[in-house]
């Protein structure tokens, strides 16, 4: 029977580092130890984000414009990856706005295209998984398109041999049933499926029963030395969970959480973990994963709001962004400032859903 988690088991992909390709020699098996460190100094790296018709095309412009403000030398390393039309996309995902494409091209970004073989419109979060194969074989940092850059990425001490991802998350998965397997049993079954050491993934400073005890990330950013090796393993792991989940996952939703269920396993398999970066840089003074503009105004820093409004006021960007309903409402019609006045950033509700609900009640929710 073909092993969906290791589609090339027994074969070494010549496009993947031999050390990484060798890890696929046994079905459903990842190494418990760390990949040998090869980095002696910080190398050049590429940036990756998804580019697609609709909301993401405008978010890509905001992302690129904020990069131009804060890290202009990295614009040529920004790769915007666009899914190719195909049977998994009922509507063409290509961006057809020539003015937008032209502006991004003038800024110096690189466009990539990639085929959607496994996810497409049914699970668009899978774009970030399938796009990795299109990158050049250089260390990479992936960012969700709804990100603003606020400071120099040179200040982030990326260790590309010890990957990590965003810890800006809530306990969104799993949601154990009262009479079903608990959180510990669910995560343990996934580590067992891929022959990973479960115990070493735990944060023992957190008490039994705390969701923070388990390795769980927001997939809004992540990085590694080898995009092909990381992407191949991410894809294999996600497909194995989707198509052949352990019985302990019965009743657990994987939509939209599949990428965030697979990501900790992949990061752990490459010797990464929680705190391989200092806190407060990404998801802090260097970058802001805002997700929606109403949430940006409600909860993010003054610096993030100022960056958004500076970009939106720039004539070349304004000509395009005024066609995007959330920017039009939140920035040009000042609904964002109304949303911001509703909340005390020093005393926000514990759960984000409460913020969303308030914004909706006030008629200020738009995406």
Buried (B, 14 or more C-beta within 10 A) or exposed (E): EEBBBBBBBEEBBEEBBEEBBEBBEBBBBBBBEEBEEEEEEEEEBBBBBBBBBEBBBBBBBBBBBBBBBBBEEBBEBBBBBBBBBEEBBEEEBBBEBEEBBEBBEEBBBBBBBBBBBBBBEEBBBBBBBBBBBBBEBBBBBBBBBBBBBBBEBEEBEBBBBBBBBBBBBEEBBBEBEEEBBBBBEBBBBBBBBBBBBBEEBBEEEEEEEEBBBBBBBBBBBBBBBBBBBBBBBBBBBBBBBBEEBBEBBEEBEBEBBBBBBBBBBBBBBBBBBBEBBEEEBBBBBBBBBBBBBBBBBBBBBEEBBEBBBEBBEEEBBBEBBEEBEBBBBBBBEEBBEBBBEBBEEEEEBEEBEEBBEBBEEEEBBBE
